[in-house]
Amino acid sequence: MHHLLDPSSPLDERLAALGQPPWRAKAVRRWLFGGRAASFDDMTDLPRALRTALEGEFRIWTTTIVTHSRADDGTEKLLLALHDGQRIECVLLRDQERRTVCISSQVGCAMGCVFCASGIDGVVRNLTTGEILEQLARLARLLPPHERISHVVVMGMGEPLANLDRLLPALAVAQDPEGFGISQRRITISTVGLPQGIDRLAAENPGYHLAVSLHAANDDLRTRLVPVNKAIGLEAVIDAADRYWEASGRRLTFEYVLLGGINDSAGDARELVRLLGRRAVLVNVIPYNAVAGLPWQEPSAASRDRFIDLLRASGMNVQVRRRKGARIDAACGQLRRITPPAPAASPPA
């Protein structure tokens, strides 16, 4: 049984073997991405015999919805069970006209960021291209017919640059006018900062927006918070980010999760200013979203405001991420950890 959402699916070859014209494959994909078909029966302009034949050879859905959570601010989160029983999370965020989706690239994460729920149990495996695309398809079905996904952030579970072989083909479909039709300039890849992965992205496809998660401006503190930094070092991360900027010409984003009493002092702010220098960057300050069972605390309003004011006073472009979906545990990995294993819900009708 082939996963229809995987670009390697032999749909074209099978249709040709069934004597179907080449445009039938486009019609099927139009139903998948534009028509949001949940089953072959929904593809009403295909002959019934063809729908039956495809149903016997292809699967549209390889995931099932374990939990569908909704917040008052319009945020929706899906906990999905994969075919092997592993679980991942993806999120739909509504902000004025924007319809942003946050998707995962791996089951778990190997980077070990101490404040992140995604990596507490380590990495289990990479997601396939089809599993990445299926998150987009699931989230698109949460929107009314007149709305479309406008932005994609690969900022869910996992380290995206550790799974580029499967992620890049998925993002190609996301951009394709016959796929989800999302502008490449509206797709962000978030990374802890793997220089080899950044350089590969710069060489192969530098059109994506790159967001580098710093969380500290010196190696001692960053290694404490992001253990993989011990083998990399901040200098190598910043150098790779500079090379990506040179290749793409796009402003870089540096993410900084603000942890109360850990990295939110005035000295931390000044150190961050010195590290980033006069680069034309955006610093995305993310006040920590507390995770049950972890010792880290949210910053106080006073320390948060002082940190942000010092950055802005230095001339930095600063954005503060608003908390969305906190009541539904929308931070990466939270829902997966607090939801006990249970029979998955049926695919959508």
N, C-alpha and C positions, 0 to 999 in steps of 0.2 A: 504494500500500500504506500503510495507516494504522497508527500506533503505538498499540496497544491500551491502553498504560499512560498515554498522554497524555489528560488530562481533556477535551481538545477533540476526541477521537476520536468519529466519528459512529456509535458502536455502537448507541445507542438508535434512531436513524433507520433504520439498516440492518436492524435486527431487525424494526422495524415494517413496513418494505418487504417483508420476507420473511414477513409474516403471523404473527409470533411475539408472544406476550403480553408486556406490559411487564415482568413479573417475570423474564423471561429475562436482561435486562441485569444485574439484581442477582445472578442465579445466576453469570453469567460473572465478575463482579467478586468475588464470594465465592470463586470458585476461584482468582482471581489473588492476592488478598490474604490470605485465610484458609487456602485449600487449597494455596497455593503451586504451582499448576499450572505445568508447564514447557511445555506444548503444549495445543492444543485437544483432542487425543486423551485427555488426562488428565481432561477435564471430562465424566465418564462419565454424568452425569444429563442431558446435552444430547443430543438426537437426532443420530445419526451424520450425517445429511444436513446438519444445521445446522452441525455441527463442520467438515465439509468446506467448506461455503460461507464460514464465517468464516476458515478457514485461507487461503482464496484472496484475502481482502481485508484482513486485519489481521495485524500482526506483534506478538507478545508481546515478543520480544527484538530490540533494535537493536544491542546490544553483544555482544562475544564476550570470553571470559576469556583473557587473555594469560598471566597468572601468578596462581597461588593459593598464597600463602605462609602457613605456620602457625608460631606460636611456642609454646614450652613453657608459657607462662602462659595459653594459650587464645586469644590474639589471632590473628585471621585477616585477611589483607589481600588484596584483589583489585586487579589491574591490568587495566583494561577497555579494549578497543579500541572506539572509536565507529564509526559507519557511514562516516565520512569519513577513517578512519585515525588520527585523534587519539586520545590515551590519557588516562585519568583514573584516580584511585585512590579506594578506599573501604575502610573498616576496620570489623571487628566486634571489640568488646572485651568480655570476660567478667570480671565483678567480683562475686563472691558471687552474689546473686540478680539483679543487673543484667545486662542484655544491651544494651549501648550501641553504636550505629552512628555512625560519623563519615563524612559524605558531602561530596562536592565540589559546587560551584555553577558553576564555570567551568573551561575548559581553560586551565591556567596562571593567572597573576595579574598585574595591572598595578600593584599597590601597591609593589612593589620592595623589600620588607623584605630587607635584605642577608644575613641569616642563614638565609633560608627557601629550600628547594630548589624550591618551587612556582613562584616568580616569576622564576627565573634567566633564562628565555627569554621573559619577558613573557606577556601574555595573548593567546590565540588567538581564543577566542570564548566566548560564554555557552552554558551547557548549556540544553537545552529542558526544559520541565516533565516530559516523559516520560523524559528521560535522568536527571533527578534522582530520579524515582520508581523507575526501573529499578535504581538502586543499592540502594534499600531492598529491592526484590524479590529481587535477587541475594543480599544479605546475609541476608535472612530464610530463604532456602533452605539456608543453612549451619547453621541451628538444627534440633534434633530436633523432631518434631511437637508435643510438649508445651510447648515454649518459644516465647516471642514477643519481639520487639523491645520493650524497655521505655523506652529513652531515645534521642533523636536529637540529635547535635551537628552543626551545619553549620559545620564547622571544617576541612574538607579543602581541596582546591585551590580557589583563587579568593577573591574578596571578595563575600560573600553580598549585601551591600546594593547592590552594583553590578548585581545581576540579580534584583531583587525582583519584576519583572513575571512571571518564570517560577518563582521560588522559592516565592512565597506560595501559588499554586495547588497546588504539589506538597505543601506542608506542610498545606494544607487536606485533601488526600486522606490524608495521614499521620494526621491527627487523626480523620477520619471513622470512626464505628463500622462503616460498610460498607467502609472502606478498611483501614488498618493499625491503627486504634483506639488510637493513642498519645496520651496526655493532652498537651494543649498545654503544661501546666506542666512537662513532661518534655522539651521541645524547646528547645534553646539555639542562638541565632544568634550567631556570633562575628564581630566586625568590627574592622578596623583603626581605625575611628572616622570614618565619613563623616557629618557633621552632617545633611545633607539626607536621607540614607537613614534615619538614626535618627529624625528628625522624621517622615518618612513612615510608618515602622513604628509610631511612637507614635500617629499619627493614624488609621491603618487597622486595626492589630491589635496592641495593646500587651501581649497575653497571653503572648508568648514570653519566655523568659529571655534577657537580653542580656549578652554578654561582650565587653568592650572591650579590645583588645590595646594596652597602653601601652608597655611595654618600657623606658621612660625617664621621668623626672619633670621634665625641662627640655627646652626646644625644641631647643637645640643638639644634644644627644645623640640625642634622638628623631628629628630630621631626618637625622642620620647613619645611624641604624639603619632608619628608616622614611621614605624620601625624600618620600613624599606629604605628610608632616607640614609640609613647607615651605609648602605652599599652604593649610594648614588651621590649624595651631597647636594646642597643648594646651588653651588656654583654651576654644576653640570645641568641642573634643571633650568636655571635662568638662561644659560648659554643656549640650550636647545630651544627654549621658548623664543629667544631672540632670532634664532635661525628660522623658526617657523614664521615669525613676523616678516622677516626679509623675503621669504618665499611667497607668502600670502598677501602681504600688504594690509592685513586686517588687524585692527586693534586687539591686543591680547587682554584676556580677563584673568585676574588672579583672585582665587577664592580664599577667604580667610574665615574659618569657623571660630567665633569668639566664645571662649570658655571662661566662665567666671573664676577669677583669681589665678588663672593659668597663663593666658596670653593676651590679657585685655588691659594691661597697665599703660601708662603714658610712655614708659621706656620701650615697651613692645611696639607701640605706634611709631615712635621715632626710629626704631631699628628697621621697621618695615619701610619707612620713607627712605632710609639710607640704602637698603637693599635694592629697591626698585628704581632709585635714582630719578632721572628726568624722563624716563620712558613714558610714552603716550599710552598708558594702560588704564583699564578699569579695575578697581578693587571692589570686589563683591563681598561685603561684610555680612556674615551669616550668624546672627545670634543663635547660640546652641539650643537645640530642641531636645530637652532631657529624655533619656532612654532609661526605662525601668531596669534596674540591676546594674547600672553603670554609675561610677562615683562622680561624674562630671556635672557641673552646675551651670545654669544659665547666667550670663553676666547681669549685673545690676544695671538699671537704667542709667545711673550716673557714670559707671565705667564705660558702658556702651557709647554714650553720647560724647564723653571725653575722647575716647579712641577715635571716633569718627571725625570729631572736630579737629583733632590734631592732623589727621590725614588731609582733610580738606584745606586746612590752613597752609599746608605745604604745597598746595596746588594740585593735589591728586584728584582724579575723577572717582568718586566713591558712590556706590550703590548699596543700599541696605535691603537685603532680601526680607520681604514681609513674610511672616509665618502664615502659611495656608495649610489647612487640613490637619492642624495639631490634634483636634479632637478625634480624628480617625487614625492617629498614628501614621501620618503620611510620610514621615522621614524614612529613608531607605532601610529596609530590613526589620523595622519594628513589628509590622503586622505579621510577618513570617514567623517571628520568634514567639509572639504571644498567642498565636492561634494554634491550638493543638491539632495534630493530624485528624482528619475527618474525611468521610466520603465526599468526593467533589461533586459539585452541582452539574447538572446536565448542560451540554452546549445550548446556545440560544436557539429558540425555534424560529 
